[in-house]
Structure formats: structure tokens, C-alpha cells
Amino acid sequence: MTVKKPFVVACIPAYNEERSIAKVVLQAKRYVDKVVVCSDGSTDVTAEIAEQLGAEVIRHERNMGYGAALCSLFLRARELGADAMVLLDGDGQHDPSEIPMVVEPILKGEADVVSGSRFLEKNNSSMPKYRMNGIKAITRLAGSVSYNGLTDGQCGFRAFNRKAVGLITPTEMGMGVSTEILIKAKENGLRLKEVPVNVSYDVEKPSTKNPLHHGLDVVLSTVKHYSIHRPLLFYGVPGAVALLAAITFWVWTLQSFTATRQIITNVALIAIGATVVGLMLLTTAIILWVLVSVIKAKS
């Protein structure tokens, strides 16, 4: 009986990558069955080059963001019925020759999601120190809401099996999508495996994303998802602390009034403010917890 060969699709988000897209597409074609490029509002000839080299091109009329490009690529991979989908950047930072290594755990059935890591081996010596420290800090934050022991939560070199492609639909428009994907993979009980990859920072086109803005985008996105998925911890604990503080200041206010028949205005205002904040946070925590529980029960 003939064994069906897995259908592997390489998906490449690209924005004004005319200098590098040809090399990435041509090399990727050697290891996959189909290459799909999402030209996210490129104003150069990125789309035309990729198309001429045999890649399928998805065109966004305007630049919508990295996350929007990934969303389009996930949907297209789902339509194509890909057995394995591998993501890599169009700027040449990722080495297409490593595609087989990234996809291998998927094809062997060892994982549903494979994420490249720049920190599993000592292969990140060319990474700027500020970027390394920033990535590690963000990874710790991402790991707290997704996979414990995660070593690199921001590498864009990833692979997904058919099940993962069907379950994950990114909604973040910006760089926070990297964390969102990990969170959704964890929520759906998908198995994650990290593999060491090499990333080149000596690409022809400098990054169009300010590192500080990039990091802030990711952190805010992660905090947002954390607040939604763990509302009792995120809102409930600060709410309880605020109410305890309120009780302390109310007692102080009452004791002062009993002793002097005067109200210390500042203390009373703090008591009122802490009470309002505490009640608002606890109410938010309970409402979100109920909504999330209902959504999970119906899914």
C-alpha cells in the first residue's frame, strides 16, 4: 500500500522584502511542497518577485501588521489542507535549510507545534545584548501564561501540524501574535516542542520595527491575554488587596472620629477610593471569570 506523502506548506509573512524574498522563496521550495507569501501592504515588488518564482501570494492592500499576515497564512494553510505548516520570515533572518529540522517533530508525530529557539544552543552570539535580554524577559512572561520552561517565546520560525492549523486563528494584528499563538496552543492542549535554530541579524534590510515599540507591543498583548485567561488572579488579587487597605483606612477613620469627633479628610478619601477600586476589580474578575468559563464550556 502506498503511503501518502505529507503535504508541507511554507508560509512567509513579508513587508517590503524585495531584496531578500527571492532567496527565501527559492530555498524554501527545496524543502516543502508549496510556498505561500503574504505581502502585507508592500509598496515595492516583493509580491511580484515571489509570484514569478512560483510562490502563491496573498496581498494585503495596506500594511496591517505581522499578526494580520500570520492570520491570512493560517487561514490559507487550512484551506490547502496542509499536513504541516512552517512559518519563517521573509527578511532572510531564518535559514530555510533548517526547515526539515523544524518540521521533523511534526511529521514524526512528536509535537503539534514546534517553535524554534535561539537559546537551546550557544548559537546566538551575534544577537545584540539588549535584544537578548528583552527576549528572555518577554519569554518568561509568555511562559507564565502558556508553556512552563519555554526558552524562546518570540522566534518566528515555527511549524504546526494539521490539528494546530485548524485550532489556531491569530487575532492580534501586531507582534504580540507570537505570544497569542503559544497561549492558544496551550489552551487547546497542543504539544509543544522547541528545537534549536540559527537566526541571522546581518540581513540586508534593517528592521522596520523599533525594538522598544516591538517589546512594548508584545508585553501589552501578553498582559491582555493574561488578564482575560486568569481574571481571578489578575483582577481579583489586587481587588482583595485594595479592599483590605480600605478596611484599614475605614478603621482608622472611625477610630479618629470616635476619639476627636472629627474626620481626617485625607484618610477618609483614601478609604473611599480603595473601596471603589477594590469593588470594581473584584466585579471585573468575577464577570470575566464567568464569561471565560461559559465560553470554554461551549467550545
PEDA-V853681 format. One record per residue. N is the residue number from 0. RES is the residue in three letters. OMEGA is omega as a letter, one per 20 degrees, with the letter a starting at -180 (NA if undefined). Layout:
# PEDA-V853681
N;RES;OMEGA  N;RES;OMEGA
This chain:
# PEDA-V853681
0;MET;a  1;THR;r  2;VAL;a  3;LYS;r  4;LYS;r  5;PRO;r  6;PHE;a  7;VAL;a  8;VAL;r  9;ALA;a  10;CYS;a  11;ILE;r  12;PRO;a  13;ALA;r  14;TYR;a  15;ASN;a  16;GLU;a  17;GLU;a  18;ARG;a  19;SER;a  20;ILE;a  21;ALA;a  22;LYS;a  23;VAL;a  24;VAL;a  25;LEU;r  26;GLN;a  27;ALA;a  28;LYS;a  29;ARG;a  30;TYR;a  31;VAL;r  32;ASP;a  33;LYS;r  34;VAL;r  35;VAL;r  36;VAL;r  37;CYS;r  38;SER;a  39;ASP;r  40;GLY;a  41;SER;r  42;THR;r  43;ASP;a  44;VAL;r  45;THR;a  46;ALA;a  47;GLU;r  48;ILE;a  49;ALA;a  50;GLU;a  51;GLN;a  52;LEU;r  53;GLY;r  54;ALA;r  55;GLU;a  56;VAL;r  57;ILE;a  58;ARG;r  59;HIS;a  60;GLU;r  61;ARG;r  62;ASN;a  63;MET;r  64;GLY;a  65;TYR;a  66;GLY;r  67;ALA;r  68;ALA;r  69;LEU;r  70;CYS;r  71;SER;a  72;LEU;r  73;PHE;a  74;LEU;a  75;ARG;r  76;ALA;r  77;ARG;r  78;GLU;a  79;LEU;a  80;GLY;a  81;ALA;r  82;ASP;r  83;ALA;r  84;MET;r  85;VAL;r  86;LEU;r  87;LEU;a  88;ASP;a  89;GLY;a  90;ASP;r  91;GLY;r  92;GLN;a  93;HIS;a  94;ASP;a  95;PRO;r  96;SER;r  97;GLU;r  98;ILE;r  99;PRO;a  100;MET;a  101;VAL;a  102;VAL;a  103;GLU;r  104;PRO;r  105;ILE;a  106;LEU;r  107;LYS;a  108;GLY;a  109;GLU;a  110;ALA;r  111;ASP;r  112;VAL;r  113;VAL;a  114;SER;r  115;GLY;r  116;SER;r  117;ARG;a  118;PHE;r  119;LEU;r  120;GLU;a  121;LYS;a  122;ASN;a  123;ASN;a  124;SER;a  125;SER;a  126;MET;r  127;PRO;a  128;LYS;a  129;TYR;r  130;ARG;r  131;MET;a  132;ASN;r  133;GLY;a  134;ILE;a  135;LYS;r  136;ALA;r  137;ILE;r  138;THR;r  139;ARG;r  140;LEU;r  141;ALA;a  142;GLY;a  143;SER;r  144;VAL;r  145;SER;a  146;TYR;r  147;ASN;r  148;GLY;r  149;LEU;a  150;THR;a  151;ASP;a  152;GLY;a  153;GLN;r  154;CYS;a  155;GLY;r  156;PHE;a  157;ARG;r  158;ALA;a  159;PHE;r  160;ASN;a  161;ARG;a  162;LYS;a  163;ALA;r  164;VAL;a  165;GLY;a  166;LEU;a  167;ILE;r  168;THR;a  169;PRO;r  170;THR;r  171;GLU;a  172;MET;a  173;GLY;a  174;MET;r  175;GLY;a  176;VAL;a  177;SER;r  178;THR;r  179;GLU;a  180;ILE;r  181;LEU;r  182;ILE;a  183;LYS;r  184;ALA;r  185;LYS;a  186;GLU;a  187;ASN;r  188;GLY;a  189;LEU;a  190;ARG;a  191;LEU;r  192;LYS;r  193;GLU;r  194;VAL;a  195;PRO;r  196;VAL;r  197;ASN;r  198;VAL;a  199;SER;r  200;TYR;r  201;ASP;a  202;VAL;a  203;GLU;a  204;LYS;r  205;PRO;a  206;SER;r  207;THR;a  208;LYS;r  209;ASN;a  210;PRO;a  211;LEU;r  212;HIS;r  213;HIS;a  214;GLY;r  215;LEU;r  216;ASP;a  217;VAL;a  218;VAL;a  219;LEU;r  220;SER;a  221;THR;r  222;VAL;r  223;LYS;r  224;HIS;r  225;TYR;a  226;SER;a  227;ILE;a  228;HIS;r  229;ARG;a  230;PRO;a  231;LEU;r  232;LEU;a  233;PHE;a  234;TYR;a  235;GLY;a  236;VAL;r  237;PRO;r  238;GLY;r  239;ALA;r  240;VAL;r  241;ALA;r  242;LEU;r  243;LEU;r  244;ALA;r  245;ALA;r  246;ILE;r  247;THR;a  248;PHE;r  249;TRP;r  250;VAL;r  251;TRP;a  252;THR;a  253;LEU;r  254;GLN;r  255;SER;a  256;PHE;r  257;THR;a  258;ALA;a  259;THR;a  260;ARG;r  261;GLN;r  262;ILE;r  263;ILE;a  264;THR;a  265;ASN;a  266;VAL;r  267;ALA;r  268;LEU;r  269;ILE;r  270;ALA;r  271;ILE;a  272;GLY;r  273;ALA;r  274;THR;a  275;VAL;a  276;VAL;a  277;GLY;r  278;LEU;r  279;MET;a  280;LEU;r  281;LEU;r  282;THR;r  283;THR;a  284;ALA;a  285;ILE;a  286;ILE;r  287;LEU;r  288;TRP;r  289;VAL;a  290;LEU;r  291;VAL;r  292;SER;r  293;VAL;a  294;ILE;r  295;LYS;a  296;ALA;a  297;LYS;a  298;SER;NA
